[in-house]
């Protein structure tokens, strides 16, 4: 499928609350959102890289690093109670009006600065093979007995949370926002990759997270995938 169209969507709203303006705060000398853009470029598997934002300053930074901003996200889809899904669906709808329909699209949150471009390309290739959704997961210590519900008689019954996957080995995993991709309207051939390295798990939400990420970069620990 030589004309396979893969789209990278980087959602980056301006009014983040946990760490205000985090998407354009500098990490390792460049804005946080730029890490996602540069990784998508280095992966070499996307024909378009679009940042979805309502914020003109974030848009300016994104364009400076080579991403597209075909339009700003509506303010009503940028609140802290709005889901990323709403923003992604709006973006896809607007792109469709311009007759652009990706065969596969991946959501890359800026808050995961330590993605491996080779892994991103590998996950997109799974979509090209027909798998959907394609996402990352990490192991969790939670087990089946840790989640219970109470019936009318007061008896506790174990339940399985929807965002967890149980493998035949009995180990437990939960989906993780490092990568989430899918083919439009195809949801019956899932593939998930387990993130093994703790640095891959870094997710920027607080000032402490940002300081941790900065220390990782200063010590060169973010190059772990290149040394493997």
DRENDO-1510 file (C-alpha; in Angstrom, 1 decimal, always signed):
<recs>
REC; n; res; u; v; w
REC; 1; UNK; +0.0; +0.0; +0.0 .
REC; 2; UNK; +2.4; +2.7; -1.3 .
REC; 3; UNK; -0.1; +5.5; -0.8 .
REC; 4; UNK; -0.9; +4.6; +2.8 .
REC; 5; UNK; -1.7; +7.9; +4.6 .
REC; 6; UNK; -0.7; +8.0; +8.3 .
REC; 7; UNK; -1.5; +11.1; +10.3 .
REC; 8; UNK; +0.1; +12.2; +13.6 .
REC; 9; UNK; -2.2; +14.2; +15.8 .
REC; 10; UNK; -0.6; +16.0; +18.7 .
REC; 11; UNK; -3.2; +17.5; +21.1 .
REC; 12; UNK; -1.8; +20.5; +22.9 .
REC; 13; UNK; -4.3; +22.8; +24.6 .
REC; 14; UNK; -3.1; +26.0; +26.2 .
REC; 15; UNK; -5.0; +26.0; +29.5 .
REC; 16; UNK; -3.5; +23.0; +31.2 .
REC; 17; UNK; -4.0; +23.1; +34.9 .
REC; 18; UNK; -1.6; +20.7; +36.5 .
REC; 19; UNK; +1.4; +22.6; +35.1 .
REC; 20; UNK; +0.2; +25.8; +33.5 .
REC; 21; UNK; +1.4; +26.4; +29.9 .
REC; 22; UNK; +3.3; +23.1; +30.1 .
REC; 23; UNK; +3.1; +22.4; +26.4 .
REC; 24; UNK; +5.5; +25.3; +25.6 .
REC; 25; UNK; +7.7; +25.1; +28.7 .
REC; 26; UNK; +11.3; +24.3; +27.8 .
REC; 27; UNK; +12.6; +20.8; +28.4 .
REC; 28; UNK; +16.1; +20.1; +27.3 .
REC; 29; UNK; +16.2; +23.5; +25.7 .
REC; 30; UNK; +13.1; +23.1; +23.5 .
REC; 31; UNK; +9.3; +23.4; +24.1 .
REC; 32; UNK; +7.6; +20.3; +25.4 .
REC; 33; UNK; +5.3; +20.1; +22.4 .
REC; 34; UNK; +8.4; +20.1; +20.1 .
REC; 35; UNK; +9.6; +16.8; +21.5 .
REC; 36; UNK; +6.5; +15.1; +20.1 .
REC; 37; UNK; +6.8; +16.9; +16.8 .
REC; 38; UNK; +10.5; +16.0; +16.3 .
REC; 39; UNK; +9.8; +12.4; +17.3 .
REC; 40; UNK; +7.0; +12.1; +14.7 .
REC; 41; UNK; +9.4; +13.6; +12.1 .
REC; 42; UNK; +12.2; +11.2; +13.0 .
REC; 43; UNK; +9.9; +8.2; +12.8 .
REC; 44; UNK; +9.5; +9.0; +9.1 .
REC; 45; UNK; +6.2; +7.2; +8.8 .
REC; 46; UNK; +3.7; +10.1; +8.8 .
REC; 47; UNK; +2.6; +12.0; +5.8 .
REC; 48; UNK; +1.2; +14.8; +8.0 .
REC; 49; UNK; +1.9; +15.9; +11.5 .
REC; 50; UNK; -0.8; +18.2; +12.9 .
REC; 51; UNK; -1.0; +19.9; +16.3 .
REC; 52; UNK; -4.5; +20.4; +17.6 .
REC; 53; UNK; -4.6; +23.6; +19.8 .
REC; 54; UNK; -6.8; +26.5; +20.5 .
REC; 55; UNK; -3.8; +28.6; +21.6 .
REC; 56; UNK; -2.1; +30.9; +19.1 .
REC; 57; UNK; +1.3; +30.8; +20.9 .
REC; 58; UNK; +1.4; +27.0; +20.9 .
REC; 59; UNK; +0.4; +27.1; +17.2 .
REC; 60; UNK; +3.3; +29.5; +16.5 .
REC; 61; UNK; +5.8; +27.2; +18.3 .
REC; 62; UNK; +4.4; +24.1; +16.5 .
REC; 63; UNK; +4.8; +25.6; +13.1 .
REC; 64; UNK; +8.3; +26.7; +13.9 .
REC; 65; UNK; +9.2; +23.1; +14.6 .
REC; 66; UNK; +7.6; +21.9; +11.3 .
REC; 67; UNK; +4.1; +20.8; +12.3 .
REC; 68; UNK; +0.9; +21.9; +10.6 .
REC; 69; UNK; -1.8; +24.0; +12.1 .
REC; 70; UNK; -4.5; +24.0; +9.4 .
REC; 71; UNK; -6.9; +25.7; +11.9 .
REC; 72; UNK; -7.2; +26.4; +15.6 .
REC; 73; UNK; -9.3; +24.1; +17.8 .
REC; 74; UNK; -12.6; +25.7; +18.9 .
REC; 75; UNK; -12.4; +27.0; +22.5 .
REC; 76; UNK; -15.3; +24.9; +23.6 .
REC; 77; UNK; -13.2; +21.8; +22.8 .
REC; 78; UNK; -10.2; +23.0; +24.8 .
REC; 79; UNK; -11.6; +22.9; +28.4 .
REC; 80; UNK; -10.2; +20.7; +31.0 .
REC; 81; UNK; -13.4; +18.7; +31.0 .
REC; 82; UNK; -13.4; +18.0; +27.3 .
REC; 83; UNK; -12.0; +14.7; +26.1 .
REC; 84; UNK; -9.2; +14.4; +23.6 .
REC; 85; UNK; -11.5; +12.3; +21.5 .
REC; 86; UNK; -13.8; +15.3; +20.9 .
REC; 87; UNK; -10.8; +17.3; +19.6 .
REC; 88; UNK; -9.6; +14.5; +17.4 .
REC; 89; UNK; -13.0; +13.8; +15.9 .
REC; 90; UNK; -13.4; +17.5; +15.2 .
REC; 91; UNK; -10.0; +17.6; +13.5 .
REC; 92; UNK; -10.8; +14.5; +11.4 .
REC; 93; UNK; -14.1; +16.0; +10.4 .
REC; 94; UNK; -12.5; +19.3; +9.3 .
REC; 95; UNK; -9.8; +17.5; +7.3 .
REC; 96; UNK; -12.5; +15.4; +5.6 .
REC; 97; UNK; -14.0; +18.7; +4.4 .
REC; 98; UNK; -10.7; +19.3; +2.6 .
REC; 99; UNK; -10.9; +15.7; +1.2 .
REC; 100; UNK; -8.1; +14.3; +3.4 .
REC; 101; UNK; -8.9; +10.9; +4.9 .
REC; 102; UNK; -6.0; +9.2; +6.7 .
REC; 103; UNK; -5.8; +5.4; +6.6 .
REC; 104; UNK; -4.4; +5.5; +10.1 .
REC; 105; UNK; -4.0; +8.2; +12.7 .
REC; 106; UNK; -2.0; +8.2; +15.9 .
REC; 107; UNK; -2.4; +10.4; +18.9 .
REC; 108; UNK; +0.9; +11.5; +20.4 .
REC; 109; UNK; +0.5; +13.5; +23.6 .
REC; 110; UNK; +3.2; +16.1; +24.2 .
REC; 111; UNK; +3.4; +14.9; +27.8 .
REC; 112; UNK; +5.5; +11.8; +26.9 .
REC; 113; UNK; +8.8; +13.3; +25.8 .
REC; 114; UNK; +10.8; +10.1; +25.7 .
REC; 115; UNK; +9.3; +8.2; +22.8 .
REC; 116; UNK; +11.5; +6.0; +20.6 .
REC; 117; UNK; +11.0; +7.1; +17.0 .
REC; 118; UNK; +11.7; +3.5; +15.8 .
REC; 119; UNK; +9.0; +2.2; +18.1 .
REC; 120; UNK; +6.5; +4.8; +16.8 .
REC; 121; UNK; +7.3; +3.7; +13.2 .
REC; 122; UNK; +6.9; +0.0; +14.2 .
REC; 123; UNK; +3.5; +0.7; +15.8 .
REC; 124; UNK; +2.3; +2.6; +12.7 .
REC; 125; UNK; +3.4; -0.3; +10.6 .
REC; 126; UNK; +1.0; -2.5; +12.7 .
REC; 127; UNK; -1.8; -0.2; +11.5 .
REC; 128; UNK; -0.6; -0.5; +8.0 .
REC; 129; UNK; -0.9; -4.3; +8.4 .
REC; 130; UNK; -4.6; -3.8; +9.3 .
REC; 131; UNK; -4.5; -3.8; +13.1 .
REC; 132; UNK; -6.6; -1.4; +15.1 .
REC; 133; UNK; -6.5; +0.0; +17.7 .
REC; 134; UNK; -2.7; +0.0; +18.2 .
REC; 135; UNK; -1.6; +1.2; +21.6 .
REC; 136; UNK; +0.9; +1.0; +24.4 .
REC; 137; UNK; +0.5; -0.4; +27.8 .
REC; 138; UNK; +2.5; -0.8; +31.0 .
REC; 139; UNK; +2.4; -3.4; +33.7 .
REC; 140; UNK; +0.4; -2.7; +36.8 .
REC; 141; UNK; +0.4; -4.3; +40.2 .
REC; 142; UNK; -3.4; -4.4; +40.3 .
REC; 143; UNK; -5.0; -7.8; +40.2 .
REC; 144; UNK; -8.5; -9.1; +39.7 .
REC; 145; UNK; -9.3; -9.1; +43.4 .
REC; 146; UNK; -8.3; -5.4; +43.8 .
REC; 147; UNK; -11.5; -4.2; +42.1 .
REC; 148; UNK; -14.9; -5.1; +43.6 .
REC; 149; UNK; -18.5; -4.1; +43.4 .
REC; 150; UNK; -21.3; -4.5; +46.0 .
REC; 151; UNK; -24.6; -6.2; +45.1 .
REC; 152; UNK; -28.0; -5.5; +46.7 .
REC; 153; UNK; -27.2; -8.1; +49.4 .
REC; 154; UNK; -24.0; -6.4; +50.3 .
REC; 155; UNK; -21.8; -9.1; +48.9 .
REC; 156; UNK; -18.5; -8.0; +47.2 .
REC; 157; UNK; -17.9; -9.2; +43.7 .
REC; 158; UNK; -14.5; -8.8; +41.9 .
REC; 159; UNK; -14.7; -6.8; +38.6 .
REC; 160; UNK; -12.2; -6.0; +35.9 .
REC; 161; UNK; -11.6; -2.3; +35.1 .
REC; 162; UNK; -12.2; -1.6; +31.4 .
REC; 163; UNK; -8.7; -0.1; +30.8 .
REC; 164; UNK; -6.9; -3.2; +31.8 .
REC; 165; UNK; -5.8; -6.3; +29.8 .
REC; 166; UNK; -5.1; -9.7; +31.3 .
REC; 167; UNK; -2.6; -11.9; +29.5 .
REC; 168; UNK; -2.6; -15.7; +29.8 .
REC; 169; UNK; +0.4; -15.4; +32.1 .
REC; 170; UNK; -1.8; -13.8; +34.7 .
REC; 171; UNK; +0.1; -10.4; +34.6 .
REC; 172; UNK; -1.9; -7.2; +34.4 .
REC; 173; UNK; -1.5; -4.2; +32.1 .
REC; 174; UNK; -3.2; -0.9; +31.6 .
REC; 175; UNK; -3.3; +1.3; +28.5 .
REC; 176; UNK; -0.8; +4.1; +28.5 .
REC; 177; UNK; -0.9; +7.4; +26.5 .
REC; 178; UNK; +2.6; +7.0; +25.0 .
REC; 179; UNK; +0.9; +6.0; +21.7 .
REC; 180; UNK; -2.7; +5.4; +20.6 .
REC; 181; UNK; -3.4; +4.8; +16.9 .
REC; 182; UNK; -6.3; +3.4; +14.9 .
REC; 183; UNK; -7.8; +2.9; +11.5 .
REC; 184; UNK; -11.0; +4.9; +11.0 .
REC; 185; UNK; -14.0; +2.8; +11.9 .
REC; 186; UNK; -11.9; -0.4; +12.5 .
REC; 187; UNK; -11.7; -1.6; +16.1 .
REC; 188; UNK; -11.6; -5.4; +15.9 .
REC; 189; UNK; -7.9; -6.2; +15.5 .
REC; 190; UNK; -6.2; -4.7; +18.5 .
REC; 191; UNK; -2.4; -4.7; +19.1 .
REC; 192; UNK; -0.7; -3.5; +22.2 .
REC; 193; UNK; +3.0; -3.0; +22.9 .
REC; 194; UNK; +4.2; -3.2; +26.5 .
REC; 195; UNK; +6.5; -0.4; +27.6 .
REC; 196; UNK; +9.4; -2.0; +29.5 .
REC; 197; UNK; +11.7; +0.9; +30.5 .
REC; 198; UNK; +10.8; +3.3; +33.3 .
REC; 199; UNK; +11.9; +6.3; +31.3 .
REC; 200; UNK; +9.3; +5.4; +28.7 .
REC; 201; UNK; +6.7; +5.8; +31.4 .
REC; 202; UNK; +7.6; +9.5; +32.2 .
REC; 203; UNK; +4.4; +11.6; +31.8 .
REC; 204; UNK; +4.6; +15.3; +32.4 .
REC; 205; UNK; +1.8; +16.6; +34.5 .
REC; 206; UNK; +3.4; +18.5; +37.4 .
REC; 207; UNK; +6.5; +20.6; +38.0 .
REC; 208; UNK; +8.0; +17.5; +39.7 .
REC; 209; UNK; +7.6; +15.6; +36.5 .
REC; 210; UNK; +9.2; +18.3; +34.5 .
REC; 211; UNK; +12.2; +18.4; +36.9 .
REC; 212; UNK; +12.5; +14.6; +36.7 .
REC; 213; UNK; +12.5; +14.7; +32.9 .
REC; 214; UNK; +15.2; +17.5; +32.9 .
REC; 215; UNK; +17.4; +15.4; +35.2 .
REC; 216; UNK; +17.0; +12.4; +32.8 .
REC; 217; UNK; +18.1; +14.6; +29.9 .
REC; 218; UNK; +21.0; +16.1; +31.8 .
REC; 219; UNK; +22.4; +12.7; +32.6 .
REC; 220; UNK; +21.8; +11.3; +29.1 .
REC; 221; UNK; +19.5; +8.6; +30.3 .
REC; 222; UNK; +16.9; +9.4; +27.6 .
REC; 223; UNK; +19.3; +7.8; +25.1 .
REC; 224; UNK; +18.6; +4.3; +26.6 .
REC; 225; UNK; +16.9; +3.1; +23.4 .
REC; 226; UNK; +20.0; +4.0; +21.3 .
REC; 227; UNK; +22.3; +2.0; +23.6 .
REC; 228; UNK; +20.1; -1.1; +23.4 .
</recs>
